[in-house]
Amino acid sequence: MRKKSICFVKIGAKENMVSFRQISESFEPAIEKGEFQVYFQPQYNHSTGALIGAEALVRWKSKKFGFISPADFIPALEEMSLIPTLDLYVFEHVCQFLRGCIDSNKALARVSVNMSRNDILSPDYIECLDAIRQKFDIPTRLIHVELTETAAVTGAQVVIDSIKKLHKLGYTVEMDDFGSGYSSLNVLKDIEFDVLKLDLQFINGAIGSDRGGTILSSVIRMAKWLKLPVIAEGVETVEQADFLKSVGCDYVQGYLYSKPLPVEEYEKLLGASTVGMIVPQMNIDQFVDAGRFWNPISMETLIFSNFVGAAAIVEVHTGEKCSMEILRVNQKYVRELGMNLSETEIIALNPCDVLDAESQKVYKAALERAAATREEQECETWRNITSGCCGTERICIRSSIQLIGESKVSKLYYVMIRNITNEKNVFQGMLDTERRFKAASEQANIYFWEYTVATKEMRPCFRCQRDLGLPPLLRNYPEPAIERGIFPPDYADMYRDWHRQIEKGVKSIEGVIPLTPNRIPFHVRYTTEFDENGRPVKAYGSATLVVDK
């Protein structure tokens, strides 16, 4: 026969010993006499000060033994399989309270009720729960069901089936005490919770430390990617609440705002409060399935790793100061960046540290345009990259940026890059050549320009800009030059065909074309530059005045 445990209960200055047998014998009479009382601990949005709901808790004020702590009677009732009876008792009182608020047209906020391991394993518990709700005609939107992490790992399939049943009935399901056990990540992977309750106790009060802060911000970021609102419980100081808000968790519960309150006090608080609601804190664009994207064996990950270009996911934190994190890169990104850096080393890089002040402005402006327009934006930035084998090199990166998600404190971007350092160096060489031969070209009537094959961008020389009124960059070339009349209509199709031939890999092409509305004959020539794989990258054009001899 198993030996029964004994718990200790303080009454004033005296300490009484209450055995499991005494608790067992006192339980049913206590239920009948209403000695168990429901308390409500409010939950708040720390950013707005709005009350968003409350958790229903139970207290036992025994006429025989005085106040008995939940830490004492709950383990005893769990061992004696009496918890389902108590939880249904609490749920009925919660429904009774909500019905009274509805009938009296008083302020309403949703209430979270606990569902334990014993409840899950108890036959027909959910049916009994919903029958009580229906008896009082309470909308399910006013009730959240909390499962502790311990309950969640009792038996995965039992929990999954229970949550499916609760979802089918319309309840919102919260995972309580996240972080208090050892299986939290596995539980989130396998079971579809709607809200995450974060237990601050698991970091032992070290919220301001580097380790504590890193753990919290990582957990909250993960929850945002899973579209899970997060409520932090056990919040006792303004410093804790402010830190949580800074990393994207607005919802808090704890003694900072309020201790658990009896019904009368909570009712007064509810009537004097602004009532808000819980919403997901990160909006992810519809085409991104966050859960599948982070799954290493999903199709989304396969595509990210193998079938797109050099890509990364970057998180940018709100604020004037440059603050960015690289969350994920594929192998093409690693190869494109070069410098023999590993994926781990690249993720550890702070993008702000490798960009100089001017490049930071350029990159930040592109990010802001991408967020404002919801369209892909491009920019070119120079970066100083250091590696153990290659030292420090200055490289130029062309970035294509797309916003994929945002919250109050950060934005997520999908970034594709191309290392264009060699191209920039070639172009710089051309500029140097242009400066050296500027005087000579003035005399020889030579115009020249650079054409980028992939983007169809044309960058004209200083004489093109001065004499022909061209801007420093023409997009969708050669159409702007044709529209301006530089290439006459009867030569337009031929000139377009030249560019199609360049895209296909022609090494050079030339001919005499009458340019400008005055139809002045110029000898126009293109020479194509190829990358290491033989693909056309640039074409360098020139136009030399034809002089009759």
N, C-alpha and C positions, 0 to 999 in steps of 0.2 A: 504494500500500500504506500502511495507517495505521501511524503510528509508535506503538510500544508505550510505555506509561508505565513509570516506575521508582519503586519505593517504597523508603524507608530504614528499616532495622531496627537498633535498638541492641542490642548484646551487651556487657554490662558497660559499660566506658568506651569501647569501640570502636563505630564505626558502620559497618555493612556495607551494601552496596547489593545488593538482591535484585530482579532483573528479573522481569517478567511471565513470561518464558520459564522462568526458574528455578523460579518458583512453580508453573507449569504442569507442569514435569517432575517436581517434588517432590510434587505433590498426590496422585497415585495411590499411590505408595509410602507416603506419610504415612498415607493411609486404611488401607492394608493393615497397617501397623505399629502402628496405634492412636495415632499422634502427636496427633491431634485428640482433645481431652478435653472432656467435658461438665461444665460448672459449673452450679450452681443458685443464683440470687439470691432469697432469701426475700421474701415479701410479707406484710405484717401489717395487722391491724385496730388502728389507733392508739388507739381508745377502750377496747378490751378487752385488748390485748396478745397476742391469739391469732394464730397463724400461719395464714394462709388459703391459702397456695400458694407457688409459686416459678416463676420464668421460667428456662427452660433456655437457657444460653449456651454458646458454643464457644470453646475456646482451643487454639492450636497451639504445641506444644513440639517444635520441629524438632531432631532429633539433629544436623543439619548446620548450621542457622542460629541455633539457640537459640530463644528466645521471639519469636514473630511476632505483633504486635498485630492484632486483628480489623480495626482501622481501616486496616491495610495489606493483609491478604490477602483480605478480603471484596470490596473493589472490584475486585481483580484477578480473583478467581474469578467475579464477576458478569460482567465483560467477556468472560470465556472460557466463559460459560454452564455453569460447573461447580457453581454454588450448589445446584441441585436435588439433586445427588449428595451434597453435604455435609449439606444439610438432612435428607435421608432417613437419613443416617448418624447424625445427632444424634437424630432421632426414634426410631430403632431402639434406641439406647442409653437413651433415656428410658423406652421400653416395657420394656426389659430391667430397668431399675432398679425400675420400678413392679411388675413381675412378682415380683422378688425380695422386695419389701416385702410383697406379698400372700402369697406362699408362706411367708414367715417370720413372718407375723402381726405385722408391725411397723406403726408409725404411718404413716398415709397422708395426703397432701395433693395436690390436683390440681396439674398442671404445665402451664405455657403454653409452646408451641413456636412458633417463628417460621415464617412462610410469606411468601416474598419475591415480588417482581414476576416473577422468572425462574421460580419455582415455578408461579405462576398460568398463565403462558404455556407451561409444559412439558406436553405431551400426557400424559394419564393419571396426572398427579402425585398427584391426590387418591386415585385407585384404588390406587396403589402405597402411599400413606400408610396407607390403611385396611387394606390387606392385611398390613402390618407389625403394626398394632394387633391384628388378628384372630389373627395367628400367636402373639402373646403373650397373647391373650385378656384384653385390658385394657378395662374399661368406659369408654365415651366420657365419662362424667361426670368422669373423672380427667384429662381432657386438654382444654385450651383451645388454639385456634389463633389466633395473632396475625398480623394483616395490617398492615403499616405504611401510613401515609397515602399515601406514594409509590406503593406497590403498588395501593392502592385507586383511585387516579386514572389508572392505566395504561390502562384501558379499562373504562368503567363496566359494560357488559353482560357482559364476561368475568368481572369481579369479582362481579357480582350472581349469575351462573350458578354460580360457584364456591362462593359462600356458601350458596346454596340447596342445593347438593350436600352441603356440609358439614353443614348443618342437618338434611337428610334422613337423614344417617348418625348424627346425634345429638351432633355436636360443638358446643361453645360457641365463638363467634367474637368476638375482641377487635379493636378498632381501636387499633393501637399508634402512639405518637408524635403523638397528636392535638395540633394547634397548631403543629407544626413546619413546616407548609407553608401554602399559600394557599387551599386548597380544602376546608378541614375541614367547614364548614357545609354546603356542597353535597354532600359525601360522606355526611354523616349524614342529609341529607334523602332521598337516593336509595338508600342501601344499608342493609340491616337488620343492624347489628352488635348484639351482646348485651352487651358490656362496653366501656367507654371508658378507654383509658390516656392520661393527661394528661401531656404533656411539660413539666416545669417550666422547662426551658431557654428556652421561648419568651417568658418575661417577664424574662429576663436577671437572675434573682435578686431582682427587685424585689417579692417577695411581700408585704412589709410596707408598701409604698407604696400611695397611694390608687389609682393607675392599675393596678398589679399586682393588688391585692386586688379591685378592681372587676371586672377581667377574669376572674380565677379564680372569684369567686362567681357571676358571670353564666354562665360556662361550666358550672359545676356545677349551677346551678339549671336551665339548659336540659336538661342530661343527666337530671336527676331527672324533669322533665316528660316526657321520652322514655322513662322507666323504665329508664335505663341506669346500672348501677353504675359508679362511677368509681374507678380506681386511679391515684394520682399517683406517677410514677416520677422518680427523681433527687432524692429528699428527703434532705437532708443534715443538717438542724438540727432541734432540738426546736421552735424558733420556727415553722419552715415546717410541721411536722406539726400543731402546735396550731392554727395559722391554718386549715389545711385542714379540721381537725375542726370548727372553729367555723363554717365555711360549708357543712358537710354532707358532706365527703369524709373518710371514716374509713380508707380503704385506701391504704397507702403502700408504696413499694418504694424502697430507696436505702441509702446508706452510713450513715444514721442508725441503722438496725437491723442491717444486715449487708452486707458486700461479697459478690460472687459466690463461692460455696464449692465446692471439689471434692467429689466424691460422698461420701467418707468423713466429712468434716466436716458436710456437710448432713444425712447420715443420723443423726449424733449429735444435731444440733440438732433434727431432726424428732422423735426419740425423747423429747427432754426438753421438748417444747413442747405447749401446748394448741392443738389444731387447730380452726379455725373454717371458715366458708364465706362466699362472696360472696352478698349479697342486694341487691335493688333498695332504694335508700335513701329513696325517696318512694313511699308507697302512695297511689295515686289511686283514688277511688271508681269502681266499675265503670261508672257511667253517663257518665263523662267520658273521651273518647278524646283524650288530650293532643295527639298528633300532628295529628289533624284539627282540633282546637280552635284551634291556633295557625296552621293553614294559612289564608291570607287568602281562598282561593276555596272552602273546604269548606262543606258544609251547616251544620255546627256554628257556624262563624263567621257565616254568613248569618243564622242564627237569633239568635245573640248580638247581632248588630249591628242587626237590623231587627224581630224579632218578640217580644222580651222588653222589659221595662221598662228603667229607667235602671240599668245593671248594671256591676259592676267585679269584677276579680279582685284580691284583696289577700293579700299574704304577711305573716304575723306571726311575728317571730323569738322564739324561746324566751328567757325571762329576765324578771326583775322589772321592768327598765326598759322603757318603752314603745318598741317598735321595729317599725315597719310600713312596707311599701312597696306602692304601687298599681302593679300590673303591667300592667293593661289595663283600658280603659273603652270603652263604646260611645258613639255620638253622643247617645243619649237621656240618658245620664249627664251629658254635657257641658251639654246644655240644661237639665236639671233643677237642676244645681248653680248655673247662672247666672253672674253676675259677668263675662260676656264672656271667660271663660278658655278657652284652647285645650286640646285633648286633651294636647298635650305639657306644657303648664303644670300641668295637673291631675296627670299622672303624676309630675311632679317634686315635687309637694307631699308633705311628710311628714305623714301624718294626725295623728301625735302632736303636731306643732307647732301645729295649728289647734284642737286640743281643750284646754279648760282642765282643771284637775286633777279636778274633779267629773265632767266628761263623759268623761275618760279612764277613770275607775273604772267608769262605766256601760257604756261601750263594751267595755272589757276583760271585764267580767262577762258580757256577752252573747256574746262570743267564746268564753269558757270554757264557757258553757252549751251553745253549739252544738257544741263539741268533745266535751263529756261525753255529751250526749244523742243526737248525730248527727241532730238535728232542727233545723228552721229556728227561729231566735230573732229577736225584735224588740227594738229599743231606740230611744230618742230622745235626741239629743245636740245641744248648741249648739256652733257652730264659728265662729271668726273668720277669714274669707276675705278676702284682699287681691288686688286686680287693678290693673293700670296705669290703667285708665279709670274704675273705680268706687271706688277707694280701699279701705277696709276696712269690711266689714259683718258683723254677727252674724246667722247664719242657723241655723235649726233643721232637722235632718235626721232623718227616721225611716228606720232601716236594718233590712232583713230579711237575716239572715246564715245561710249554710249552709256547713258544713265540706265541702271536696271533696278534701283530701289532707293528709298530714302526714309529717314525718320527725323525726329526733331534734332538729333545730335549728330547725325552722320548721313552720308550718301554712299551708295555702292555703284561702281562703274565697271563696265566691261571694256578693257583696253587692249587693242591690238597694236603691235609695234613693228617697225622696220628700221634696222640699223642702216642709216644712209651716210655714214661717215665718209666712205670712199667717194660717193657721189659728190658730197659737199667739198671734199678736197679737190676733186677734178674741177668742180665749178669754181672753186677759189683760184685754182690754177688758171682757169679761163679769165677770171677777173683780173688776175695779175697780168696775164698776157694782154688783156684789153687795155689796161693802164699803160703798159709798155708801148703798145702800138697805137695808142689813141691818136697821136699826131699823124702817124702814117696813114691810118684809116680815114682821117679827115681829108687827106689829099687824094686817097685812092677811091673814095666813095664806096667803102665796104660796110655793109650792115651784117651783124651776126646775132644769133639767139640760141637758146637752149630749149629743147623740147623733151618733157618727161613722158615716156610712153604710157606708163600705168595710169597716170592721173590726167593726161592730156593737157598739161599745163605748159605754157610758153613764157620764158623770161627773156625779154628783149635787151639788147645792148643800149648804152646811153644814147647813141645816135638815133636808134629806132624810137626811143622815147622822145627825144628832142625834135627830130624832124617829122615824125609821123604821128606824134601826140599819143603814143601808146602808154598804158600804165605799166608799172613794174612787173605785173603778173597778169597773164590772160588765161582764163580757164576754158575748157572745151575747145581748145585750138584744133583746127584753123578757123572755126566759124567766126570768131570776132574779127579776124583780119579780112575775111571775105565780106562780112557785113559792113566794114569800114571802107570798102572799095580798094584796099591795098592790092588784093588779088582780083582782077576783073572777072565778071560773071562767066565769060567764055573760057576762062582757065580754072574756074572754081572746082569743077568735078575732077579735073586732072590733079589739082593740088590735094584734094581730099584723098584721091587714090594713092598719091605718094605716101600719105600718112598710114593708110591701110597696109601698104607694102612694108613700111618701117615696122609696124606691129607684127608682121609676119616674119621679119628678120632680114630684110634686104640690107646689105652692108653699106651701100651708098647709092645715091640717086641725084640726077642733076638735069638741068635744062634751062633754056632762055625763056623768061616770062616777062611780058610788059607789065610793070607794076605802077600803082597809083592811078588815079583818074586820068593823069596825063599820059599813061601807057609808055612809061620810060623803060626801055629794055634792060633787064638785069640778068646776069648769070646766077641762077639759084642752085645751091648744092646742099645736100644733107650727107653727113657721115654718122653712122650708128655705132653706139657703144653697147657692149654686151656684158652680162655678169658671168660668174664662173660656170654657170650651167648653160651658157649659150643663149640666154633669153635677152631680148633687146631691152635696154634700160633707159638710155638717153639717145637723142639724136641732136647733133650740133649743125645748125643751119647758117648759111651765109648768102649774101646777095651782093654781087659785084657789078658795078655799072659797066655796060657794054659800050666800049668806045670804038667808033669807026676808025679804021686805019687807012 
